[in-house]
Amino acid sequence: MNNEYGDHMAEQQSSRPPARLRALLSWQVNKANTVGTRLTATRMPLNARSDFAVLAALEEYGTVSQADLGRQLGLDRNNVNSIVTRLEGARRVARATDPADRRRNTVSLTDDGRGYLAELQAATDAVQRELAEGLSDSEVDHLRTLLTKLLRAHPTPTS
């Protein structure tokens, strides 16, 4: 009996990363990101995640050029083009030639896009609640404040 218990404890320890690793902030943030990504994938298909980012940007910033949209989201221009093309086909965004510079396209949110964004927001909210399980509302607010502060200290370079 004692040997079975020892084998079980050894198995438990061998499946757990070492304490030094678990204590690293970077390791913990990465693991939290992995959990968030996994939870998001269960509620939103891959395309919906990029749709959410584009639609949220258009809602917040209004009509913008495709190039600016890519810069704001940190996306490659080819990726932005394919996302916008898909959303335009579903009538969730409208694309037009920029009258100030005919070489550029501008993108704006449509009413259908606002409705779709609301659907995606509901799925996103559910993921956020699930991710924060075990934390109180004040702890979630505090974590968000700390992560915002951490990310401000290490801004993402813009291209």
BALOBA-1460 file (C-alpha; in Angstrom, 3 decimals):
// residues 159
<rec num="1" residu="m" x="0.000" y="0.000" z="0.000"/>
<rec num="2" residu="n" x="2.766" y="2.385" z="0.940"/>
<rec num="3" residu="n" x="4.505" y="1.736" z="-2.390"/>
<rec num="4" residu="e" x="1.323" y="2.577" z="-4.362"/>
<rec num="5" residu="y" x="1.053" y="5.876" z="-2.500"/>
<rec num="6" residu="g" x="4.722" y="6.649" z="-3.207"/>
<rec num="7" residu="d" x="4.272" y="5.805" z="-6.894"/>
<rec num="8" residu="h" x="1.200" y="8.077" z="-7.085"/>
<rec num="9" residu="m" x="3.074" y="10.977" z="-5.430"/>
<rec num="10" residu="a" x="6.056" y="10.529" z="-7.743"/>
<rec num="11" residu="e" x="3.719" y="10.476" z="-10.757"/>
<rec num="12" residu="q" x="2.001" y="13.675" z="-9.546"/>
<rec num="13" residu="q" x="5.327" y="15.441" z="-9.059"/>
<rec num="14" residu="s" x="6.699" y="14.314" z="-12.419"/>
<rec num="15" residu="s" x="3.665" y="15.781" z="-14.244"/>
<rec num="16" residu="r" x="4.080" y="19.163" z="-12.558"/>
<rec num="17" residu="p" x="6.676" y="21.729" z="-13.663"/>
<rec num="18" residu="p" x="9.374" y="22.516" z="-11.109"/>
<rec num="19" residu="a" x="8.667" y="25.192" z="-8.481"/>
<rec num="20" residu="r" x="11.354" y="27.527" z="-9.882"/>
<rec num="21" residu="l" x="9.565" y="27.535" z="-13.216"/>
<rec num="22" residu="r" x="6.088" y="27.923" z="-11.699"/>
<rec num="23" residu="a" x="7.348" y="30.951" z="-9.741"/>
<rec num="24" residu="l" x="8.347" y="32.873" z="-12.883"/>
<rec num="25" residu="l" x="5.943" y="35.693" z="-13.768"/>
<rec num="26" residu="s" x="6.638" y="35.146" z="-17.462"/>
<rec num="27" residu="w" x="5.760" y="31.451" z="-17.121"/>
<rec num="28" residu="q" x="2.519" y="32.259" z="-15.275"/>
<rec num="29" residu="v" x="1.475" y="34.917" z="-17.809"/>
<rec num="30" residu="n" x="2.196" y="32.491" z="-20.652"/>
<rec num="31" residu="k" x="0.152" y="29.747" z="-18.988"/>
<rec num="32" residu="a" x="-2.745" y="32.164" z="-18.395"/>
<rec num="33" residu="n" x="-2.557" y="33.131" z="-22.079"/>
<rec num="34" residu="t" x="-2.637" y="29.457" z="-23.067"/>
<rec num="35" residu="v" x="-5.731" y="28.869" z="-20.919"/>
<rec num="36" residu="g" x="-7.413" y="31.982" z="-22.370"/>
<rec num="37" residu="t" x="-6.614" y="30.900" z="-25.917"/>
<rec num="38" residu="r" x="-7.965" y="27.402" z="-25.281"/>
<rec num="39" residu="l" x="-11.176" y="28.751" z="-23.737"/>
<rec num="40" residu="t" x="-11.624" y="31.214" z="-26.604"/>
<rec num="41" residu="a" x="-11.176" y="28.435" z="-29.155"/>
<rec num="42" residu="t" x="-14.037" y="26.470" z="-27.554"/>
<rec num="43" residu="r" x="-16.481" y="29.374" z="-28.036"/>
<rec num="44" residu="m" x="-15.233" y="31.174" z="-31.135"/>
<rec num="45" residu="p" x="-13.862" y="29.842" z="-34.415"/>
<rec num="46" residu="l" x="-10.509" y="31.236" z="-35.504"/>
<rec num="47" residu="n" x="-12.049" y="33.634" z="-38.041"/>
<rec num="48" residu="a" x="-14.382" y="35.045" z="-35.400"/>
<rec num="49" residu="r" x="-11.409" y="36.049" z="-33.248"/>
<rec num="50" residu="s" x="-9.873" y="38.162" z="-36.010"/>
<rec num="51" residu="d" x="-13.327" y="39.479" z="-36.924"/>
<rec num="52" residu="f" x="-13.783" y="40.618" z="-33.322"/>
<rec num="53" residu="a" x="-10.502" y="42.554" z="-33.366"/>
<rec num="54" residu="v" x="-11.300" y="44.309" z="-36.656"/>
<rec num="55" residu="l" x="-14.897" y="45.123" z="-35.752"/>
<rec num="56" residu="a" x="-13.928" y="46.380" z="-32.287"/>
<rec num="57" residu="a" x="-11.299" y="48.665" z="-33.837"/>
<rec num="58" residu="l" x="-13.797" y="50.045" z="-36.348"/>
<rec num="59" residu="e" x="-16.369" y="50.624" z="-33.614"/>
<rec num="60" residu="e" x="-13.848" y="52.513" z="-31.488"/>
<rec num="61" residu="y" x="-11.936" y="54.438" z="-34.171"/>
<rec num="62" residu="g" x="-14.579" y="54.878" z="-36.859"/>
<rec num="63" residu="t" x="-13.776" y="54.723" z="-40.551"/>
<rec num="64" residu="v" x="-10.063" y="54.074" z="-41.081"/>
<rec num="65" residu="s" x="-7.794" y="53.073" z="-43.907"/>
<rec num="66" residu="q" x="-6.987" y="49.383" z="-44.234"/>
<rec num="67" residu="a" x="-3.320" y="50.203" z="-43.634"/>
<rec num="68" residu="d" x="-4.106" y="52.063" z="-40.385"/>
<rec num="69" residu="l" x="-6.342" y="49.217" z="-39.285"/>
<rec num="70" residu="g" x="-3.455" y="46.794" z="-39.742"/>
<rec num="71" residu="r" x="-1.101" y="49.050" z="-37.783"/>
<rec num="72" residu="q" x="-3.587" y="49.512" z="-34.942"/>
<rec num="73" residu="l" x="-4.051" y="45.757" z="-34.622"/>
<rec num="74" residu="g" x="-0.488" y="44.711" z="-35.394"/>
<rec num="75" residu="l" x="-1.646" y="42.654" z="-38.373"/>
<rec num="76" residu="d" x="0.039" y="42.102" z="-41.714"/>
<rec num="77" residu="r" x="-1.674" y="43.995" z="-44.539"/>
<rec num="78" residu="n" x="-2.445" y="40.772" z="-46.419"/>
<rec num="79" residu="n" x="-4.183" y="39.381" z="-43.334"/>
<rec num="80" residu="v" x="-6.167" y="42.608" z="-42.923"/>
<rec num="81" residu="n" x="-7.185" y="42.454" z="-46.569"/>
<rec num="82" residu="s" x="-8.478" y="38.878" z="-46.264"/>
<rec num="83" residu="i" x="-10.372" y="39.660" z="-43.028"/>
<rec num="84" residu="v" x="-11.919" y="42.807" z="-44.527"/>
<rec num="85" residu="t" x="-12.812" y="40.936" z="-47.729"/>
<rec num="86" residu="r" x="-14.577" y="38.222" z="-45.714"/>
<rec num="87" residu="l" x="-16.408" y="40.778" z="-43.535"/>
<rec num="88" residu="e" x="-17.353" y="42.846" z="-46.585"/>
<rec num="89" residu="g" x="-18.806" y="39.755" z="-48.266"/>
<rec num="90" residu="a" x="-20.997" y="39.228" z="-45.205"/>
<rec num="91" residu="r" x="-21.963" y="42.942" z="-45.256"/>
<rec num="92" residu="r" x="-20.401" y="43.495" z="-41.830"/>
<rec num="93" residu="v" x="-18.046" y="46.204" z="-43.101"/>
<rec num="94" residu="a" x="-18.071" y="48.572" z="-46.056"/>
<rec num="95" residu="r" x="-14.938" y="49.291" z="-48.031"/>
<rec num="96" residu="a" x="-14.516" y="52.429" z="-50.157"/>
<rec num="97" residu="t" x="-11.787" y="54.268" z="-51.992"/>
<rec num="98" residu="d" x="-10.366" y="57.098" z="-49.888"/>
<rec num="99" residu="p" x="-11.325" y="60.342" z="-51.699"/>
<rec num="100" residu="a" x="-8.194" y="62.056" z="-50.330"/>
<rec num="101" residu="d" x="-5.891" y="59.329" z="-51.672"/>
<rec num="102" residu="r" x="-7.374" y="57.049" z="-54.311"/>
<rec num="103" residu="r" x="-4.639" y="54.462" z="-53.699"/>
<rec num="104" residu="r" x="-6.060" y="53.739" z="-50.243"/>
<rec num="105" residu="n" x="-9.170" y="51.911" z="-49.113"/>
<rec num="106" residu="t" x="-11.165" y="52.964" z="-46.079"/>
<rec num="107" residu="v" x="-13.181" y="50.537" z="-43.999"/>
<rec num="108" residu="s" x="-16.261" y="51.258" z="-41.893"/>
<rec num="109" residu="l" x="-18.579" y="49.247" z="-39.695"/>
<rec num="110" residu="t" x="-22.103" y="48.476" z="-40.948"/>
<rec num="111" residu="d" x="-25.240" y="47.818" z="-38.903"/>
<rec num="112" residu="d" x="-24.840" y="44.082" z="-39.602"/>
<rec num="113" residu="g" x="-21.274" y="44.378" z="-38.346"/>
<rec num="114" residu="r" x="-22.477" y="46.007" z="-35.108"/>
<rec num="115" residu="g" x="-24.896" y="43.123" z="-34.578"/>
<rec num="116" residu="y" x="-22.184" y="40.544" z="-35.235"/>
<rec num="117" residu="l" x="-19.808" y="42.393" z="-32.899"/>
<rec num="118" residu="a" x="-22.454" y="42.165" z="-30.146"/>
<rec num="119" residu="e" x="-22.661" y="38.377" z="-30.691"/>
<rec num="120" residu="l" x="-18.883" y="38.059" z="-30.567"/>
<rec num="121" residu="q" x="-18.752" y="40.246" z="-27.453"/>
<rec num="122" residu="a" x="-21.161" y="37.882" z="-25.685"/>
<rec num="123" residu="a" x="-18.901" y="34.912" z="-26.476"/>
<rec num="124" residu="t" x="-15.840" y="36.891" z="-25.414"/>
<rec num="125" residu="d" x="-17.490" y="37.919" z="-22.139"/>
<rec num="126" residu="a" x="-18.273" y="34.267" z="-21.385"/>
<rec num="127" residu="v" x="-14.625" y="33.336" z="-21.965"/>
<rec num="128" residu="q" x="-13.437" y="36.151" z="-19.704"/>
<rec num="129" residu="r" x="-15.787" y="35.004" z="-16.907"/>
<rec num="130" residu="e" x="-14.555" y="31.432" z="-17.247"/>
<rec num="131" residu="l" x="-10.915" y="32.510" z="-17.314"/>
<rec num="132" residu="a" x="-11.397" y="34.563" z="-14.136"/>
<rec num="133" residu="e" x="-13.145" y="31.762" z="-12.238"/>
<rec num="134" residu="g" x="-11.833" y="31.649" z="-8.709"/>
<rec num="135" residu="l" x="-11.130" y="35.398" z="-8.592"/>
<rec num="136" residu="s" x="-13.395" y="38.003" z="-7.035"/>
<rec num="137" residu="d" x="-14.457" y="41.041" z="-9.046"/>
<rec num="138" residu="s" x="-11.984" y="43.201" z="-7.134"/>
<rec num="139" residu="e" x="-9.190" y="40.692" z="-7.776"/>
<rec num="140" residu="v" x="-9.990" y="40.730" z="-11.507"/>
<rec num="141" residu="d" x="-9.883" y="44.544" z="-11.480"/>
<rec num="142" residu="h" x="-6.580" y="44.479" z="-9.588"/>
<rec num="143" residu="l" x="-5.082" y="41.912" z="-11.981"/>
<rec num="144" residu="r" x="-6.195" y="43.993" z="-14.967"/>
<rec num="145" residu="t" x="-4.601" y="47.109" z="-13.399"/>
<rec num="146" residu="l" x="-1.323" y="45.298" z="-12.761"/>
<rec num="147" residu="l" x="-1.169" y="43.776" z="-16.241"/>
<rec num="148" residu="t" x="-1.932" y="47.166" z="-17.809"/>
<rec num="149" residu="k" x="0.905" y="48.695" z="-15.806"/>
<rec num="150" residu="l" x="3.273" y="45.880" z="-16.791"/>
<rec num="151" residu="l" x="2.389" y="46.218" z="-20.486"/>
<rec num="152" residu="r" x="2.812" y="50.025" z="-20.403"/>
<rec num="153" residu="a" x="6.349" y="49.506" z="-19.128"/>
<rec num="154" residu="h" x="7.080" y="47.272" z="-22.152"/>
<rec num="155" residu="p" x="5.304" y="48.859" z="-25.133"/>
<rec num="156" residu="t" x="5.040" y="46.897" z="-28.346"/>
<rec num="157" residu="p" x="7.178" y="48.506" z="-31.049"/>
<rec num="158" residu="t" x="5.156" y="49.838" z="-33.969"/>
<rec num="159" residu="s" x="6.242" y="49.201" z="-37.523"/>
